[in-house]
Amino acid sequence: MKRLVLMRHAKSDWSGATSDHDRPLNTRGRTSATALGDWLRQQEIAPDTVLCSTATRAAETLDGLALAPGAEVHFTRDLYLAEAERILAKLREASGDTVLIVGHNPGIGIMAEMIIEMPTNGGIDHYPTGATLVATFDVKDWADVKWRTGKMIQMVVPRDLPASQ
């Protein structure tokens, strides 16, 4: 059994960045990242492997989660604004039983919709900043994951977390 955590980066700051790639989190985004980290710990979700976009806002989101040491972390430019197919390809290369991917819309939201067995009520048509999906897969190796094979366990957005207010 494998578990996937798909997270869109937290809210970023549009003022002052020299490029899209270099945009940092804003105050709300930093608060949301901390709240998401607290939520992951409450759910006893500790990734063994993290795949994170190299964008500043994604890296700062990961940092704000304050994950326990020990996870194998890979920063990859391939996840920066990646399409769902590219995200799935990176997942298929992953190791570990629980993988966290921190990425960007629209790819991460499309991935969330396409990876689960059954679309959610009305589909995941909007994947806001900080949105986090947890899904499980009945496979021994990430290389065997295919579209529509994940079972959605949970989905949360920062606005639903008390510490994010």
Buried (B, 14 or more C-beta within 10 A) or exposed (E): EBBBBBBBBBBBBEEEBEEBBEBBBBEBBBBBBBBBBBBBBEBEBBBBBBBBBEBBBBBBBBBBBEBEEEBEBBBBEBBBBBEBEBBBEBBEEBEBEBBBBBBBBEBBBBBBBBBBEEEEEEEBEEBBBBBBBBBBBEBEEBEEBEBEBBBBBEBBBBBEBEEBE
